[in-house]
C-alpha cells in the first residue's frame, strides 16, 4: 500500500461535546495538543518554528472563554493554517447543518443546482466572507481553499465563530437571482443526516457514438461489490472488444485513500493501445487530493495521458499517511501526517492540467460538462 489516508473532514454542522465544557477543559485540551502533536507528527516544524507553534497555542489559550465552542474550533482551524501541512487538520464532531449547498463556477459561487449567486452572508459581502475564511483555510493553493470553503459555507458553527452570523441556529444568505435582484434568505440549522458511503468507488461506461470509454474513479478504495482486480479485467476486456477512440479517467471527485488500489489499472494501461498520444485523457480538479494526486502523477509521468481540468487541491509532494488522536475533553480528532511523499522530485505545489478548463454556471444548469465536451471533440 502506497498511502493510507485518514479521511473525514466533517465540516457541515455544529460541534457536539459530551458535556458542557469549561474553560479549564479547553485549556487542558490545548496543553495536550501542544505536547502531543509535535511528538507524533513526522515533521511538524517544516513550515512553522517550535517557538511560533508555542506562541500560536498560547494565543488561543489567552483568548479562550467558557462556553466558547465556536471560537475554540475556529481558533484551532487557524492553528492548522499556521502549521501549513495540508493533511494535518482538525475533525470536530457535528450534529447540525444548514440545509443549503454551494458550487463554484467561473462566475462565482451559486446555490447548488440553482441560478442564485451567493453575494454575502449576514450582511457581509462575499469579499469579506472570503477574507475571513482565508484565516482558517490555507489559501496559497486556490483549489485547496475553494474545495474546503464549499464544505464550510453551510456550517453554522464556523459562520458564528467567524462572526459572520450571530447564532449557530440559522444564517442569512444574500442571494442574487438571474434578474439581478438580491434577496435575503434565512436558513435554519437542522440535524445532520449521516451520509452513506459512495455506493461505488469506481464505474465505467462506453459511449458508442463518441467512441469514449469513461472510467470514473471516485475513491481510492476497494469496492466491496466489485474488487478492483475483477473490475480492471472487465474494463480492459471492453477496451480489447470495443477499440475505443479514447479513454477518459476521471479523478475530479477523488479525495484519496489507498493509491495502490489503482496499480492493476496502471500496469494494464502501459501496454494497452489506448496508451497513445491523443487517446488517453485524465480529468483532475479542485477535489483531487492525496492518493488521487499520486495516481495522477503516475499517469502523467509514465503514460501518454493528457491532463484536463483544474489544478488539484493537494500538492504533488506532500506530507501524508495520516493518523489521529482525540483531545481528552472535547474528543475532537487531530489528524497528523506520519510520512513525506516525494512523488515527483523538483515539482512544487498542485498538479496542473495540460489543458485548463473553466466551468460555467450556465453550462452546469444545462447539464454540460466542459471537460468531457473538450475530450470528446479531440
Short mmCIF file of the C-alpha atoms (twelve columns), coordinates in Angstrom:
data_MODEL
# 
_entry.id   MODEL 
# 
loop_
_atom_site.group_PDB 
_atom_site.id 
_atom_site.type_symbol 
_atom_site.label_atom_id 
_atom_site.label_alt_id 
_atom_site.label_comp_id 
_atom_site.label_asym_id 
_atom_site.label_seq_id 
_atom_site.Cartn_x 
_atom_site.Cartn_y 
_atom_site.Cartn_z 
_atom_site.pdbx_PDB_model_num 
ATOM 1   C CA . UNK A 1   0.000   0.000  0.000   1 
ATOM 2   C CA . UNK A 2   1.408   3.351  -1.023  1 
ATOM 3   C CA . UNK A 3   -0.773  5.571  1.108   1 
ATOM 4   C CA . UNK A 4   -3.475  5.126  3.708   1 
ATOM 5   C CA . UNK A 5   -5.165  8.451  4.314   1 
ATOM 6   C CA . UNK A 6   -7.095  9.332  7.471   1 
ATOM 7   C CA . UNK A 7   -10.171 10.923 5.892   1 
ATOM 8   C CA . UNK A 8   -13.329 12.541 7.182   1 
ATOM 9   C CA . UNK A 9   -13.341 16.311 7.080   1 
ATOM 10  C CA . UNK A 10  -16.723 16.563 8.799   1 
ATOM 11  C CA . UNK A 11  -17.274 20.257 8.173   1 
ATOM 12  C CA . UNK A 12  -21.001 20.526 7.723   1 
ATOM 13  C CA . UNK A 13  -22.548 21.388 11.082  1 
ATOM 14  C CA . UNK A 14  -22.419 22.311 14.752  1 
ATOM 15  C CA . UNK A 15  -19.947 20.618 17.128  1 
ATOM 16  C CA . UNK A 16  -21.298 18.497 19.891  1 
ATOM 17  C CA . UNK A 17  -19.455 17.708 23.107  1 
ATOM 18  C CA . UNK A 18  -20.259 15.024 25.631  1 
ATOM 19  C CA . UNK A 19  -20.975 17.721 28.188  1 
ATOM 20  C CA . UNK A 20  -20.740 21.474 28.593  1 
ATOM 21  C CA . UNK A 21  -17.043 22.274 28.546  1 
ATOM 22  C CA . UNK A 22  -15.414 24.646 30.988  1 
ATOM 23  C CA . UNK A 23  -12.514 26.984 30.355  1 
ATOM 24  C CA . UNK A 24  -10.319 24.512 32.255  1 
ATOM 25  C CA . UNK A 25  -11.356 21.766 29.798  1 
ATOM 26  C CA . UNK A 26  -10.339 23.885 26.814  1 
ATOM 27  C CA . UNK A 27  -7.013  24.759 28.408  1 
ATOM 28  C CA . UNK A 28  -6.356  21.102 29.190  1 
ATOM 29  C CA . UNK A 29  -7.095  20.124 25.579  1 
ATOM 30  C CA . UNK A 30  -4.729  22.802 24.310  1 
ATOM 31  C CA . UNK A 31  -1.963  21.646 26.640  1 
ATOM 32  C CA . UNK A 32  -2.453  18.090 25.410  1 
ATOM 33  C CA . UNK A 33  -2.355  19.199 21.765  1 
ATOM 34  C CA . UNK A 34  0.751   21.324 22.363  1 
ATOM 35  C CA . UNK A 35  2.578   18.375 23.906  1 
ATOM 36  C CA . UNK A 36  1.281   15.533 21.713  1 
ATOM 37  C CA . UNK A 37  1.199   16.855 18.147  1 
ATOM 38  C CA . UNK A 38  4.942   17.615 17.851  1 
ATOM 39  C CA . UNK A 39  5.759   14.128 19.148  1 
ATOM 40  C CA . UNK A 40  3.510   12.281 16.703  1 
ATOM 41  C CA . UNK A 41  3.821   14.348 13.515  1 
ATOM 42  C CA . UNK A 42  6.750   13.280 11.352  1 
ATOM 43  C CA . UNK A 43  7.909   16.882 10.888  1 
ATOM 44  C CA . UNK A 44  5.527   19.362 12.433  1 
ATOM 45  C CA . UNK A 45  8.033   22.181 12.140  1 
ATOM 46  C CA . UNK A 46  8.581   22.015 8.382   1 
ATOM 47  C CA . UNK A 47  6.787   25.347 7.914   1 
ATOM 48  C CA . UNK A 48  6.391   26.703 11.445  1 
ATOM 49  C CA . UNK A 49  9.077   27.109 14.073  1 
ATOM 50  C CA . UNK A 50  8.680   25.489 17.511  1 
ATOM 51  C CA . UNK A 51  8.559   28.959 19.053  1 
ATOM 52  C CA . UNK A 52  5.862   30.144 16.633  1 
ATOM 53  C CA . UNK A 53  3.833   26.986 17.290  1 
ATOM 54  C CA . UNK A 54  4.041   27.527 21.051  1 
ATOM 55  C CA . UNK A 55  3.035   31.175 20.645  1 
ATOM 56  C CA . UNK A 56  0.067   30.227 18.473  1 
ATOM 57  C CA . UNK A 57  -1.233  27.729 21.045  1 
ATOM 58  C CA . UNK A 58  -0.627  30.157 23.915  1 
ATOM 59  C CA . UNK A 59  -2.530  32.843 21.997  1 
ATOM 60  C CA . UNK A 60  -5.545  30.531 21.760  1 
ATOM 61  C CA . UNK A 61  -5.302  29.834 25.482  1 
ATOM 62  C CA . UNK A 62  -5.220  33.516 26.370  1 
ATOM 63  C CA . UNK A 63  -8.323  34.241 24.296  1 
ATOM 64  C CA . UNK A 64  -10.480 31.291 25.240  1 
ATOM 65  C CA . UNK A 65  -13.503 31.712 27.475  1 
ATOM 66  C CA . UNK A 66  -16.163 29.446 28.973  1 
ATOM 67  C CA . UNK A 67  -18.936 28.046 26.762  1 
ATOM 68  C CA . UNK A 68  -16.996 29.135 23.694  1 
ATOM 69  C CA . UNK A 69  -17.158 26.116 21.395  1 
ATOM 70  C CA . UNK A 70  -17.446 28.001 18.115  1 
ATOM 71  C CA . UNK A 71  -14.498 30.295 18.828  1 
ATOM 72  C CA . UNK A 72  -12.430 27.346 20.067  1 
ATOM 73  C CA . UNK A 73  -12.923 25.434 16.845  1 
ATOM 74  C CA . UNK A 74  -12.212 28.451 14.643  1 
ATOM 75  C CA . UNK A 75  -9.041  29.110 16.647  1 
ATOM 76  C CA . UNK A 76  -7.877  25.528 16.029  1 
ATOM 77  C CA . UNK A 77  -8.545  25.913 12.305  1 
ATOM 78  C CA . UNK A 78  -6.302  28.989 12.386  1 
ATOM 79  C CA . UNK A 79  -3.617  26.939 14.127  1 
ATOM 80  C CA . UNK A 80  -3.769  24.333 11.355  1 
ATOM 81  C CA . UNK A 81  -3.280  27.118 8.781   1 
ATOM 82  C CA . UNK A 82  -0.188  28.290 10.669  1 
ATOM 83  C CA . UNK A 83  1.223   24.740 10.709  1 
ATOM 84  C CA . UNK A 84  0.945   24.688 6.921   1 
ATOM 85  C CA . UNK A 85  0.555   20.926 6.322   1 
ATOM 86  C CA . UNK A 86  -2.411  20.237 4.057   1 
ATOM 87  C CA . UNK A 87  -3.054  16.841 5.669   1 
ATOM 88  C CA . UNK A 88  -2.811  17.941 9.308   1 
ATOM 89  C CA . UNK A 89  -6.291  19.006 10.330  1 
ATOM 90  C CA . UNK A 90  -8.994  19.012 12.982  1 
ATOM 91  C CA . UNK A 91  -12.160 16.924 12.895  1 
ATOM 92  C CA . UNK A 92  -14.865 18.262 15.200  1 
ATOM 93  C CA . UNK A 93  -17.979 16.177 15.638  1 
ATOM 94  C CA . UNK A 94  -21.051 17.891 14.234  1 
ATOM 95  C CA . UNK A 95  -24.761 17.332 14.732  1 
ATOM 96  C CA . UNK A 96  -26.445 20.187 12.840  1 
ATOM 97  C CA . UNK A 97  -26.115 21.777 9.430   1 
ATOM 98  C CA . UNK A 98  -27.646 24.484 7.272   1 
ATOM 99  C CA . UNK A 99  -29.630 22.723 4.514   1 
ATOM 100 C CA . UNK A 100 -28.104 24.608 1.622   1 
ATOM 101 C CA . UNK A 101 -25.108 23.767 -0.567  1 
ATOM 102 C CA . UNK A 102 -22.964 25.829 -2.888  1 
ATOM 103 C CA . UNK A 103 -20.890 25.287 -6.004  1 
ATOM 104 C CA . UNK A 104 -18.168 27.462 -7.510  1 
ATOM 105 C CA . UNK A 105 -18.005 28.424 -11.170 1 
ATOM 106 C CA . UNK A 106 -16.094 30.979 -13.188 1 
ATOM 107 C CA . UNK A 107 -18.932 33.441 -12.483 1 
ATOM 108 C CA . UNK A 108 -18.736 32.977 -8.693  1 
ATOM 109 C CA . UNK A 109 -20.498 30.938 -6.010  1 
ATOM 110 C CA . UNK A 110 -24.020 29.624 -6.604  1 
ATOM 111 C CA . UNK A 111 -26.627 27.646 -4.715  1 
ATOM 112 C CA . UNK A 112 -26.186 24.090 -5.978  1 
ATOM 113 C CA . UNK A 113 -28.412 23.436 -8.970  1 
ATOM 114 C CA . UNK A 114 -29.820 26.967 -8.951  1 
ATOM 115 C CA . UNK A 115 -29.031 30.228 -10.712 1 
ATOM 116 C CA . UNK A 116 -28.862 32.114 -7.400  1 
ATOM 117 C CA . UNK A 117 -25.425 33.666 -6.807  1 
ATOM 118 C CA . UNK A 118 -24.052 33.980 -3.270  1 
ATOM 119 C CA . UNK A 119 -23.124 37.635 -2.739  1 
ATOM 120 C CA . UNK A 120 -22.976 37.804 1.055   1 
ATOM 121 C CA . UNK A 121 -23.635 36.218 4.436   1 
ATOM 122 C CA . UNK A 122 -25.133 38.040 7.404   1 
ATOM 123 C CA . UNK A 123 -24.800 41.370 5.669   1 
ATOM 124 C CA . UNK A 124 -21.103 40.848 4.913   1 
ATOM 125 C CA . UNK A 125 -20.297 40.933 1.190   1 
ATOM 126 C CA . UNK A 126 -18.675 37.927 -0.467  1 
ATOM 127 C CA . UNK A 127 -15.213 39.546 -0.485  1 
ATOM 128 C CA . UNK A 128 -15.337 39.947 3.289   1 
ATOM 129 C CA . UNK A 129 -16.680 36.409 3.691   1 
ATOM 130 C CA . UNK A 130 -13.745 35.032 1.693   1 
ATOM 131 C CA . UNK A 131 -11.261 37.195 3.600   1 
ATOM 132 C CA . UNK A 132 -12.425 35.747 6.914   1 
ATOM 133 C CA . UNK A 133 -12.391 32.178 5.632   1 
ATOM 134 C CA . UNK A 134 -8.809  32.649 4.473   1 
ATOM 135 C CA . UNK A 135 -7.834  32.922 8.138   1 
ATOM 136 C CA . UNK A 136 -8.990  29.336 8.756   1 
ATOM 137 C CA . UNK A 137 -8.307  27.650 5.389   1 
ATOM 138 C CA . UNK A 138 -4.922  27.609 3.658   1 
ATOM 139 C CA . UNK A 139 -5.212  29.785 0.579   1 
ATOM 140 C CA . UNK A 140 -1.822  29.556 -1.198  1 
ATOM 141 C CA . UNK A 141 -3.415  26.951 -3.450  1 
ATOM 142 C CA . UNK A 142 -6.757  28.361 -4.692  1 
ATOM 143 C CA . UNK A 143 -8.077  24.852 -5.369  1 
ATOM 144 C CA . UNK A 144 -7.404  23.754 -1.780  1 
ATOM 145 C CA . UNK A 145 -9.102  26.879 -0.449  1 
ATOM 146 C CA . UNK A 146 -12.109 26.545 -2.741  1 
ATOM 147 C CA . UNK A 147 -12.713 22.866 -2.055  1 
ATOM 148 C CA . UNK A 148 -12.650 23.387 1.720   1 
ATOM 149 C CA . UNK A 149 -14.659 26.606 1.593   1 
ATOM 150 C CA . UNK A 150 -17.536 24.825 -0.130  1 
ATOM 151 C CA . UNK A 151 -17.780 22.405 2.805   1 
ATOM 152 C CA . UNK A 152 -17.899 25.257 5.322   1 
ATOM 153 C CA . UNK A 153 -20.324 27.746 3.793   1 
ATOM 154 C CA . UNK A 154 -23.218 25.810 5.317   1 
ATOM 155 C CA . UNK A 155 -21.511 25.248 8.669   1 
ATOM 156 C CA . UNK A 156 -23.353 27.399 11.256  1 
ATOM 157 C CA . UNK A 157 -20.714 26.854 13.931  1 
ATOM 158 C CA . UNK A 158 -17.912 28.124 11.709  1 
ATOM 159 C CA . UNK A 159 -20.026 31.016 10.420  1 
ATOM 160 C CA . UNK A 160 -20.687 32.061 14.016  1 
ATOM 161 C CA . UNK A 161 -17.054 31.575 15.020  1 
ATOM 162 C CA . UNK A 162 -16.029 33.857 12.148  1 
ATOM 163 C CA . UNK A 163 -18.658 36.383 13.311  1 
ATOM 164 C CA . UNK A 164 -20.493 36.163 10.006  1 
ATOM 165 C CA . UNK A 165 -23.646 35.240 11.925  1 
ATOM 166 C CA . UNK A 166 -24.855 35.954 15.450  1 
ATOM 167 C CA . UNK A 167 -26.255 32.492 16.060  1 
ATOM 168 C CA . UNK A 168 -25.396 28.908 15.238  1 
ATOM 169 C CA . UNK A 169 -29.108 28.200 14.821  1 
ATOM 170 C CA . UNK A 170 -29.525 29.973 11.488  1 
ATOM 171 C CA . UNK A 171 -27.787 32.067 8.846   1 
ATOM 172 C CA . UNK A 172 -28.982 34.772 6.485   1 
ATOM 173 C CA . UNK A 173 -27.563 34.479 2.975   1 
ATOM 174 C CA . UNK A 174 -27.647 37.284 0.439   1 
ATOM 175 C CA . UNK A 175 -28.505 35.731 -2.937  1 
ATOM 176 C CA . UNK A 176 -28.711 37.431 -6.332  1 
ATOM 177 C CA . UNK A 177 -31.053 35.905 -8.880  1 
ATOM 178 C CA . UNK A 178 -30.837 35.810 -12.650 1 
ATOM 179 C CA . UNK A 179 -32.929 39.011 -12.696 1 
ATOM 180 C CA . UNK A 180 -30.149 40.849 -10.851 1 
ATOM 181 C CA . UNK A 181 -32.190 41.341 -7.677  1 
ATOM 182 C CA . UNK A 182 -30.658 40.468 -4.297  1 
ATOM 183 C CA . UNK A 183 -32.761 38.865 -1.561  1 
ATOM 184 C CA . UNK A 184 -32.082 37.728 1.995   1 
ATOM 185 C CA . UNK A 185 -32.676 34.031 2.557   1 
ATOM 186 C CA . UNK A 186 -32.882 32.817 6.149   1 
ATOM 187 C CA . UNK A 187 -31.783 29.195 6.527   1 
ATOM 188 C CA . UNK A 188 -32.292 27.405 9.835   1 
ATOM 189 C CA . UNK A 189 -29.988 24.672 11.091  1 
ATOM 190 C CA . UNK A 190 -31.286 21.095 11.022  1 
ATOM 191 C CA . UNK A 191 -29.905 17.809 12.367  1 
ATOM 192 C CA . UNK A 192 -27.225 16.169 10.262  1 
ATOM 193 C CA . UNK A 193 -28.295 13.023 8.478   1 
ATOM 194 C CA . UNK A 194 -25.379 10.628 8.264   1 
ATOM 195 C CA . UNK A 195 -24.364 10.208 4.662   1 
ATOM 196 C CA . UNK A 196 -23.924 6.764  3.253   1 
ATOM 197 C CA . UNK A 197 -20.572 5.961  1.732   1 
ATOM 198 C CA . UNK A 198 -20.283 6.031  -2.048  1 
ATOM 199 C CA . UNK A 199 -22.273 3.144  -3.434  1 
ATOM 200 C CA . UNK A 200 -19.423 2.553  -5.859  1 
ATOM 201 C CA . UNK A 201 -15.774 3.525  -5.695  1 
ATOM 202 C CA . UNK A 202 -15.326 3.155  -9.457  1 
ATOM 203 C CA . UNK A 203 -17.538 2.737  -12.504 1 
ATOM 204 C CA . UNK A 204 -17.172 2.802  -16.270 1 
ATOM 205 C CA . UNK A 205 -19.376 3.391  -19.287 1 
ATOM 206 C CA . UNK A 206 -18.856 3.237  -23.044 1 
ATOM 207 C CA . UNK A 207 -20.436 5.681  -25.466 1 
ATOM 208 C CA . UNK A 208 -20.639 4.047  -28.886 1 
ATOM 209 C CA . UNK A 209 -21.474 7.328  -30.609 1 
ATOM 210 C CA . UNK A 210 -18.419 9.276  -29.410 1 
ATOM 211 C CA . UNK A 211 -16.161 6.266  -29.002 1 
ATOM 212 C CA . UNK A 212 -15.320 7.337  -25.430 1 
ATOM 213 C CA . UNK A 213 -14.721 4.824  -22.665 1 
ATOM 214 C CA . UNK A 214 -15.268 6.729  -19.426 1 
ATOM 215 C CA . UNK A 215 -13.697 5.437  -16.182 1 
ATOM 216 C CA . UNK A 216 -14.948 7.372  -13.144 1 
ATOM 217 C CA . UNK A 217 -12.548 6.741  -10.262 1 
ATOM 218 C CA . UNK A 218 -14.394 8.214  -7.276  1 
ATOM 219 C CA . UNK A 219 -12.379 6.884  -4.357  1 
ATOM 220 C CA . UNK A 220 -9.037  5.141  -3.855  1 
ATOM 221 C CA . UNK A 221 -10.757 2.287  -2.079  1 
ATOM 222 C CA . UNK A 222 -11.751 -1.281 -2.820  1 
ATOM 223 C CA . UNK A 223 -15.408 -1.556 -3.759  1 
ATOM 224 C CA . UNK A 224 -16.932 -4.373 -1.724  1 
ATOM 225 C CA . UNK A 225 -19.368 -5.140 -4.522  1 
ATOM 226 C CA . UNK A 226 -16.625 -5.320 -7.133  1 
ATOM 227 C CA . UNK A 227 -12.968 -5.987 -6.234  1 
ATOM 228 C CA . UNK A 228 -10.766 -3.721 -8.303  1 
ATOM 229 C CA . UNK A 229 -8.782  -6.559 -9.882  1 
ATOM 230 C CA . UNK A 230 -12.000 -8.006 -11.364 1 
ATOM 231 C CA . UNK A 231 -13.235 -4.551 -12.370 1 
ATOM 232 C CA . UNK A 232 -9.940  -3.890 -14.131 1 
ATOM 233 C CA . UNK A 233 -10.132 -7.130 -16.087 1 
ATOM 234 C CA . UNK A 234 -13.637 -6.229 -17.252 1 
ATOM 235 C CA . UNK A 235 -12.557 -2.704 -18.198 1 
ATOM 236 C CA . UNK A 236 -9.700  -3.880 -20.377 1 
ATOM 237 C CA . UNK A 237 -11.875 -6.572 -21.892 1 
ATOM 238 C CA . UNK A 238 -14.109 -3.747 -23.126 1 
ATOM 239 C CA . UNK A 239 -11.032 -1.938 -24.455 1 
ATOM 240 C CA . UNK A 240 -9.984  -5.026 -26.431 1 
ATOM 241 C CA . UNK A 241 -13.500 -5.656 -27.765 1 
ATOM 242 C CA . UNK A 242 -14.658 -2.097 -28.498 1 
ATOM 243 C CA . UNK A 243 -11.395 -0.424 -29.544 1 
ATOM 244 C CA . UNK A 244 -12.497 2.925  -28.059 1 
ATOM 245 C CA . UNK A 245 -11.375 6.126  -29.692 1 
ATOM 246 C CA . UNK A 246 -10.314 7.467  -26.308 1 
ATOM 247 C CA . UNK A 247 -10.147 6.502  -22.639 1 
ATOM 248 C CA . UNK A 248 -11.070 9.104  -20.024 1 
ATOM 249 C CA . UNK A 249 -10.015 8.610  -16.397 1 
ATOM 250 C CA . UNK A 250 -11.966 10.985 -14.139 1 
ATOM 251 C CA . UNK A 251 -10.212 11.846 -10.853 1 
ATOM 252 C CA . UNK A 252 -12.032 15.136 -10.271 1 
ATOM 253 C CA . UNK A 253 -14.085 13.911 -7.307  1 
ATOM 254 C CA . UNK A 254 -11.445 11.619 -5.801  1 
ATOM 255 C CA . UNK A 255 -10.052 12.884 -2.488  1 
ATOM 256 C CA . UNK A 256 -7.752  9.939  -1.840  1 
ATOM 257 C CA . UNK A 257 -7.450  6.722  0.117   1 
ATOM 258 C CA . UNK A 258 -5.003  3.998  -0.889  1 
ATOM 259 C CA . UNK A 259 -3.082  4.887  -4.045  1 
ATOM 260 C CA . UNK A 260 -2.087  1.234  -4.545  1 
ATOM 261 C CA . UNK A 261 -5.665  0.249  -5.471  1 
ATOM 262 C CA . UNK A 262 -5.106  1.591  -8.997  1 
ATOM 263 C CA . UNK A 263 -1.906  -0.433 -9.606  1 
ATOM 264 C CA . UNK A 264 -3.566  -3.170 -11.725 1 
ATOM 265 C CA . UNK A 265 -5.035  -0.485 -13.993 1 
ATOM 266 C CA . UNK A 266 -1.698  1.283  -14.359 1 
ATOM 267 C CA . UNK A 267 0.061   -1.989 -15.176 1 
ATOM 268 C CA . UNK A 268 -2.542  -2.937 -17.787 1 
ATOM 269 C CA . UNK A 269 -2.642  0.550  -19.281 1 
ATOM 270 C CA . UNK A 270 1.069   0.769  -20.013 1 
ATOM 271 C CA . UNK A 271 0.836   -1.996 -22.634 1 
ATOM 272 C CA . UNK A 272 -2.610  -1.062 -23.977 1 
ATOM 273 C CA . UNK A 273 -3.329  0.551  -27.337 1 
ATOM 274 C CA . UNK A 274 -5.217  3.378  -25.582 1 
ATOM 275 C CA . UNK A 275 -1.933  4.465  -24.029 1 
ATOM 276 C CA . UNK A 276 -1.169  6.667  -27.000 1 
ATOM 277 C CA . UNK A 277 -0.961  10.360 -27.722 1 
ATOM 278 C CA . UNK A 278 -4.440  11.868 -28.078 1 
ATOM 279 C CA . UNK A 279 -6.230  8.735  -26.858 1 
ATOM 280 C CA . UNK A 280 -5.750  8.949  -23.093 1 
ATOM 281 C CA . UNK A 281 -7.187  11.789 -21.006 1 
ATOM 282 C CA . UNK A 282 -7.121  12.220 -17.215 1 
ATOM 283 C CA . UNK A 283 -9.537  14.702 -15.623 1 
ATOM 284 C CA . UNK A 284 -8.301  16.453 -12.471 1 
ATOM 285 C CA . UNK A 285 -9.782  19.237 -10.385 1 
ATOM 286 C CA . UNK A 286 -10.251 21.006 -7.087  1 
ATOM 287 C CA . UNK A 287 -11.356 17.862 -5.255  1 
ATOM 288 C CA . UNK A 288 -8.398  15.771 -6.469  1 
ATOM 289 C CA . UNK A 289 -6.328  15.196 -3.342  1 
ATOM 290 C CA . UNK A 290 -3.793  12.959 -1.645  1 
ATOM 291 C CA . UNK A 291 -3.596  9.450  -3.147  1 
ATOM 292 C CA . UNK A 292 -5.608  10.536 -6.177  1 
ATOM 293 C CA . UNK A 293 -2.830  13.041 -6.919  1 
ATOM 294 C CA . UNK A 294 -0.278  10.256 -6.608  1 
ATOM 295 C CA . UNK A 295 -2.223  8.297  -9.225  1 
ATOM 296 C CA . UNK A 296 -2.499  11.342 -11.488 1 
ATOM 297 C CA . UNK A 297 1.250   11.993 -11.205 1 
ATOM 298 C CA . UNK A 298 1.944   8.362  -12.117 1 
ATOM 299 C CA . UNK A 299 -0.301  8.680  -15.173 1 
ATOM 300 C CA . UNK A 300 1.356   11.952 -16.187 1 
ATOM 301 C CA . UNK A 301 4.912   10.654 -15.802 1 
ATOM 302 C CA . UNK A 302 4.567   7.107  -17.070 1 
ATOM 303 C CA . UNK A 303 1.866   7.148  -19.758 1 
ATOM 304 C CA . UNK A 304 0.784   9.334  -22.675 1 
ATOM 305 C CA . UNK A 305 -2.013  10.877 -20.587 1 
ATOM 306 C CA . UNK A 306 -3.176  14.437 -21.229 1 
ATOM 307 C CA . UNK A 307 -4.337  16.104 -18.002 1 
ATOM 308 C CA . UNK A 308 -7.525  18.147 -18.412 1 
ATOM 309 C CA . UNK A 309 -9.365  20.336 -15.900 1 
ATOM 310 C CA . UNK A 310 -8.239  22.459 -12.964 1 
ATOM 311 C CA . UNK A 311 -5.225  22.361 -10.601 1 
ATOM 312 C CA . UNK A 312 -5.537  19.838 -7.787  1 
ATOM 313 C CA . UNK A 313 -6.317  20.812 -4.208  1 
ATOM 314 C CA . UNK A 314 -3.326  18.878 -2.903  1 
ATOM 315 C CA . UNK A 315 0.375   19.219 -3.617  1 
ATOM 316 C CA . UNK A 316 2.388   16.853 -5.778  1 
ATOM 317 C CA . UNK A 317 4.898   16.257 -2.976  1 
ATOM 318 C CA . UNK A 318 3.306   16.290 0.449   1 
ATOM 319 C CA . UNK A 319 3.202   15.022 3.993   1 
ATOM 320 C CA . UNK A 320 0.509   12.410 4.423   1 
ATOM 321 C CA . UNK A 321 -0.368  8.889  5.591   1 
ATOM 322 C CA . UNK A 322 -2.468  10.442 8.318   1 
ATOM 323 C CA . UNK A 323 -3.173  9.092  11.784  1 
ATOM 324 C CA . UNK A 324 -5.161  10.778 14.530  1 
ATOM 325 C CA . UNK A 325 -5.672  11.254 18.251  1 
ATOM 326 C CA . UNK A 326 -8.538  12.621 20.358  1 
ATOM 327 C CA . UNK A 327 -8.322  15.673 22.554  1 
ATOM 328 C CA . UNK A 328 -9.254  14.439 26.034  1 
ATOM 329 C CA . UNK A 329 -12.233 16.704 26.802  1 
ATOM 330 C CA . UNK A 330 -13.755 17.888 23.518  1 
ATOM 331 C CA . UNK A 331 -12.962 14.471 21.959  1 
ATOM 332 C CA . UNK A 332 -12.077 16.324 18.781  1 
ATOM 333 C CA . UNK A 333 -9.810  14.370 16.447  1 
ATOM 334 C CA . UNK A 334 -6.490  15.884 15.444  1 
ATOM 335 C CA . UNK A 335 -5.242  14.316 12.218  1 
ATOM 336 C CA . UNK A 336 -1.484  14.427 11.651  1 
ATOM 337 C CA . UNK A 337 0.972   13.304 8.968   1 
ATOM 338 C CA . UNK A 338 3.343   10.389 9.532   1 
ATOM 339 C CA . UNK A 339 5.203   10.247 6.215   1 
ATOM 340 C CA . UNK A 340 6.551   12.501 3.470   1 
ATOM 341 C CA . UNK A 341 5.712   11.533 -0.108  1 
ATOM 342 C CA . UNK A 342 8.053   12.835 -2.794  1 
ATOM 343 C CA . UNK A 343 6.068   11.812 -5.841  1 
ATOM 344 C CA . UNK A 344 7.813   13.990 -8.406  1 
ATOM 345 C CA . UNK A 345 11.141  15.481 -7.315  1 
ATOM 346 C CA . UNK A 346 11.535  19.126 -8.164  1 
ATOM 347 C CA . UNK A 347 7.827   19.805 -8.646  1 
ATOM 348 C CA . UNK A 348 6.213   22.034 -6.032  1 
ATOM 349 C CA . UNK A 349 2.588   22.943 -5.491  1 
ATOM 350 C CA . UNK A 350 -0.511  21.387 -7.059  1 
ATOM 351 C CA . UNK A 351 -0.576  19.174 -10.127 1 
ATOM 352 C CA . UNK A 352 -1.632  21.401 -13.016 1 
ATOM 353 C CA . UNK A 353 -3.549  20.298 -16.110 1 
ATOM 354 C CA . UNK A 354 -2.114  20.353 -19.611 1 
ATOM 355 C CA . UNK A 355 -5.457  21.750 -20.748 1 
ATOM 356 C CA . UNK A 356 -7.153  24.211 -18.385 1 
ATOM 357 C CA . UNK A 357 -10.955 24.050 -18.287 1 
ATOM 358 C CA . UNK A 358 -13.216 26.757 -16.898 1 
ATOM 359 C CA . UNK A 359 -16.612 25.647 -15.631 1 
ATOM 360 C CA . UNK A 360 -19.634 27.881 -16.243 1 
ATOM 361 C CA . UNK A 361 -22.732 28.036 -14.087 1 
ATOM 362 C CA . UNK A 362 -24.846 28.485 -17.205 1 
ATOM 363 C CA . UNK A 363 -23.461 25.291 -18.751 1 
ATOM 364 C CA . UNK A 364 -23.882 23.403 -15.480 1 
ATOM 365 C CA . UNK A 365 -27.582 24.309 -15.389 1 
ATOM 366 C CA . UNK A 366 -27.847 22.935 -18.952 1 
ATOM 367 C CA . UNK A 367 -26.073 19.711 -17.954 1 
ATOM 368 C CA . UNK A 368 -22.917 20.448 -19.971 1 
ATOM 369 C CA . UNK A 369 -19.595 19.180 -18.600 1 
ATOM 370 C CA . UNK A 370 -16.914 21.341 -20.233 1 
ATOM 371 C CA . UNK A 371 -14.099 18.884 -19.564 1 
ATOM 372 C CA . UNK A 372 -15.921 15.958 -21.147 1 
ATOM 373 C CA . UNK A 373 -17.018 18.175 -24.012 1 
ATOM 374 C CA . UNK A 374 -13.365 19.022 -24.659 1 
ATOM 375 C CA . UNK A 375 -12.081 15.428 -24.660 1 
ATOM 376 C CA . UNK A 376 -14.980 14.182 -26.795 1 
ATOM 377 C CA . UNK A 377 -14.050 16.637 -29.523 1 
ATOM 378 C CA . UNK A 378 -10.316 15.912 -29.508 1 
# 
